[in-house]
Amino acid sequence: MNDATLKTLSELDLEGQRRALQEIGAFRFIFDGVNSKEYGLYATLSNRPFNTPKRPARKKIDFRPGEHTFKTGMHKSQYLTMECFWLEPKTRHHLREVAGWLDKQGRLTLDFESDKHYRDAVVDERSELDTLINRSLGGIMLNGKFYLDWYLADPYAYSEQTVKSVSAGHTDINYKGTAPTPTLIILRNTTSQPIRGVEVTSLALF
């Protein structure tokens, strides 16, 4: 997003800003339980990884040149890069509040995927927030923008835990994830009689 676009957005009324932000794909995010709207902060994604590469393993084998490489089935950590901006002038004090909010590790949710979250997200040292604060000469940063690089040690986007009650017969579980997920099955005998003829089959969910 260029400075001209930001200037145009800042000149619109609130409803016009809302429509314009939707058109450019801007969103708000929730980090550590705080919505970025509390700071008037919006973002667009500079990268949007859907499939994190598998983490390879390498093994040296005697009497063989080089190494043998194979995939472990585990995924690498990943980065999520946001271009962040606000439309109203901000003071140095305001920027420091934002920096304090982001200076921790916590759950990250993007509002266009409000049913999913990243665990233990942390802003990487490559981010430009400190540069932005140091650039705010005179105590005011007009239409400031900066990049946030989120380091996701756990690369998966999680949804809420699903609990399914099973009474009898075949039961399907509607799993919408893309990664193998463990299943916990609890059988309870609510009668005083022993249970016979019970067969339980657990399949990996993909």
C-alpha positions as CSV (number, residue, x, y, z in Angstrom):
1,M,0.0,0.0,0.0
2,N,1.5,3.4,-1.0
3,D,1.3,6.7,0.7
4,A,-1.2,8.1,-1.8
5,T,-3.7,5.4,-1.0
6,L,-3.3,6.1,2.7
7,K,-3.9,9.8,2.2
8,T,-7.0,9.1,0.1
9,L,-8.4,6.8,2.8
10,S,-7.7,9.3,5.6
11,E,-9.9,11.9,3.7
12,L,-13.0,9.6,3.6
13,D,-15.7,9.5,6.3
14,L,-15.9,6.4,8.5
15,E,-18.4,4.6,6.2
16,G,-16.2,5.4,3.1
17,Q,-13.1,4.1,4.9
18,R,-14.9,0.9,5.8
19,R,-15.9,0.2,2.2
20,A,-12.5,1.2,0.9
21,L,-10.7,-1.0,3.4
22,Q,-12.8,-4.0,2.4
23,E,-11.9,-3.4,-1.3
24,I,-8.2,-3.5,-0.6
25,G,-8.5,-6.6,1.7
26,A,-7.6,-4.8,4.9
27,F,-8.4,-6.5,8.2
28,R,-8.0,-6.3,11.9
29,F,-6.4,-8.9,14.1
30,I,-6.6,-10.0,17.7
31,F,-3.4,-10.6,19.6
32,D,-3.2,-11.7,23.2
33,G,-6.9,-11.0,23.6
34,V,-6.7,-7.4,22.3
35,N,-8.3,-6.4,19.0
36,S,-6.2,-4.1,16.9
37,K,-9.3,-1.8,16.4
38,E,-8.5,-0.6,20.0
39,Y,-5.5,1.1,18.5
40,G,-7.2,2.0,15.1
41,L,-4.8,-0.4,13.5
42,Y,-5.4,-2.2,10.2
43,A,-3.4,-4.6,8.1
44,T,-3.0,-6.4,4.9
45,L,-1.1,-9.6,4.3
46,S,2.2,-9.5,2.4
47,N,2.4,-13.2,2.5
48,R,-0.3,-15.8,3.2
49,P,1.2,-19.3,3.5
50,F,-1.3,-22.1,3.3
51,N,1.0,-25.0,3.1
52,T,4.1,-24.9,5.3
53,P,7.0,-27.0,3.8
54,K,7.9,-30.3,5.5
55,R,10.9,-30.3,7.7
56,P,13.6,-32.5,6.1
57,A,15.9,-34.8,8.0
58,R,19.4,-35.6,6.9
59,K,21.4,-38.7,7.8
60,K,25.0,-39.4,7.0
61,I,25.5,-43.1,5.9
62,D,28.8,-44.8,6.2
63,F,30.5,-45.6,2.9
64,R,28.1,-43.4,0.9
65,P,28.9,-39.9,-0.4
66,G,26.9,-37.0,0.8
67,E,23.8,-37.4,2.9
68,H,20.5,-39.2,2.7
69,T,17.5,-36.7,2.9
70,F,14.0,-37.8,3.8
71,K,10.9,-36.0,5.1
72,T,9.9,-36.5,8.7
73,G,6.3,-35.7,8.3
74,M,6.7,-32.6,10.5
75,H,6.3,-29.1,9.2
76,K,8.7,-26.1,9.5
77,S,7.9,-23.1,11.5
78,Q,6.7,-20.2,9.4
79,Y,6.5,-16.4,9.2
80,L,3.4,-14.3,8.6
81,T,4.1,-10.8,7.3
82,M,1.6,-8.0,7.7
83,E,1.7,-4.5,6.4
84,C,0.1,-2.5,9.2
85,F,-1.2,1.1,9.0
86,W,-3.6,3.5,10.7
87,L,-5.6,6.3,9.2
88,E,-5.4,8.8,12.0
89,P,-2.3,10.7,13.2
90,K,-0.7,9.0,16.2
91,T,1.5,10.3,18.9
92,R,4.7,8.8,20.1
93,H,3.0,7.8,23.3
94,H,0.4,5.9,21.2
95,L,3.1,4.1,19.3
96,R,4.8,3.1,22.5
97,E,1.5,1.6,23.7
98,V,1.3,-0.5,20.5
99,A,4.9,-1.6,20.9
100,G,4.2,-2.7,24.5
101,W,1.1,-4.6,23.4
102,L,3.0,-6.5,20.7
103,D,6.1,-7.2,22.9
104,K,4.9,-10.5,24.2
105,Q,3.9,-14.0,23.1
106,G,0.3,-14.9,22.6
107,R,-2.6,-16.1,20.5
108,L,-3.0,-14.5,17.1
109,T,-6.4,-14.4,15.2
110,L,-7.1,-12.7,11.9
111,D,-10.6,-11.4,11.7
112,F,-11.3,-12.9,8.2
113,E,-10.6,-16.3,9.8
114,S,-12.1,-15.7,13.2
115,D,-12.7,-19.4,13.8
116,K,-8.9,-20.1,13.6
117,H,-5.9,-19.0,15.6
118,Y,-2.1,-19.3,15.8
119,R,-0.6,-20.4,19.1
120,D,2.3,-18.6,20.8
121,A,2.8,-16.1,18.0
122,V,5.6,-13.5,18.6
123,V,6.7,-10.5,16.6
124,D,10.1,-11.2,15.0
125,E,13.1,-8.9,15.5
126,R,13.0,-8.1,11.8
127,S,9.8,-6.1,12.2
128,E,9.8,-2.3,11.7
129,L,7.9,-1.1,14.7
130,D,10.9,0.4,16.5
131,T,12.0,2.1,13.2
132,L,8.6,3.6,13.0
133,I,8.7,5.0,16.5
134,N,12.2,6.5,16.0
135,R,11.0,8.0,12.7
136,S,8.1,9.9,14.4
137,L,9.8,13.2,14.6
138,G,7.9,15.9,16.4
139,G,5.8,13.4,18.3
140,I,3.3,12.8,15.4
141,M,3.3,10.1,12.7
142,L,0.8,10.9,10.0
143,N,-0.7,7.9,8.3
144,G,2.1,5.7,9.6
145,K,2.7,2.2,8.1
146,F,5.1,-0.5,9.1
147,Y,5.7,-4.2,8.6
148,L,5.2,-6.9,11.3
149,D,6.8,-10.3,10.8
150,W,5.1,-12.8,13.0
151,Y,7.2,-15.8,13.9
152,L,5.0,-18.9,14.3
153,A,7.0,-21.6,16.0
154,D,3.9,-23.8,15.7
155,P,2.9,-23.4,12.1
156,Y,-0.7,-24.7,12.3
157,A,-3.8,-22.6,12.4
158,Y,-6.0,-24.1,15.1
159,S,-9.7,-24.1,15.6
160,E,-11.7,-24.9,18.7
161,Q,-11.8,-28.4,20.1
162,T,-14.7,-30.5,18.9
163,V,-16.6,-32.7,21.3
164,K,-19.0,-35.3,19.8
165,S,-21.3,-37.5,21.8
166,V,-21.9,-41.0,20.5
167,S,-24.8,-43.1,21.6
168,A,-24.9,-46.1,19.2
169,G,-24.0,-47.0,15.6
170,H,-21.7,-45.3,13.2
171,T,-20.8,-41.7,13.9
172,D,-19.0,-39.4,11.5
173,I,-16.9,-36.5,12.7
174,N,-16.8,-33.4,10.5
175,Y,-13.2,-32.5,10.6
176,K,-12.3,-29.4,8.6
177,G,-8.5,-29.3,9.3
178,T,-5.6,-30.1,7.0
179,A,-3.2,-31.7,9.5
180,P,-3.3,-35.1,11.3
181,T,-5.2,-34.6,14.6
182,P,-5.2,-37.0,17.6
183,T,-8.5,-38.3,18.8
184,L,-9.5,-38.9,22.4
185,I,-12.2,-41.5,22.9
186,I,-13.9,-41.9,26.3
187,L,-16.3,-44.8,26.9
188,R,-18.6,-44.6,29.9
189,N,-20.8,-47.3,31.2
190,T,-23.7,-45.6,32.9
191,T,-25.4,-48.8,33.8
192,S,-24.6,-51.4,36.5
193,Q,-24.3,-54.1,33.8
194,P,-21.0,-55.1,32.1
195,I,-20.6,-54.1,28.5
196,R,-20.0,-56.7,25.8
197,G,-19.6,-56.7,22.1
198,V,-18.1,-53.2,21.8
199,E,-15.7,-52.4,19.0
200,V,-14.0,-49.1,18.7
201,T,-12.0,-48.0,15.7
202,S,-10.1,-44.7,15.7
203,L,-8.8,-43.4,12.4
204,A,-6.4,-40.5,12.0
205,L,-8.2,-37.4,10.9
206,F,-7.0,-35.5,7.9
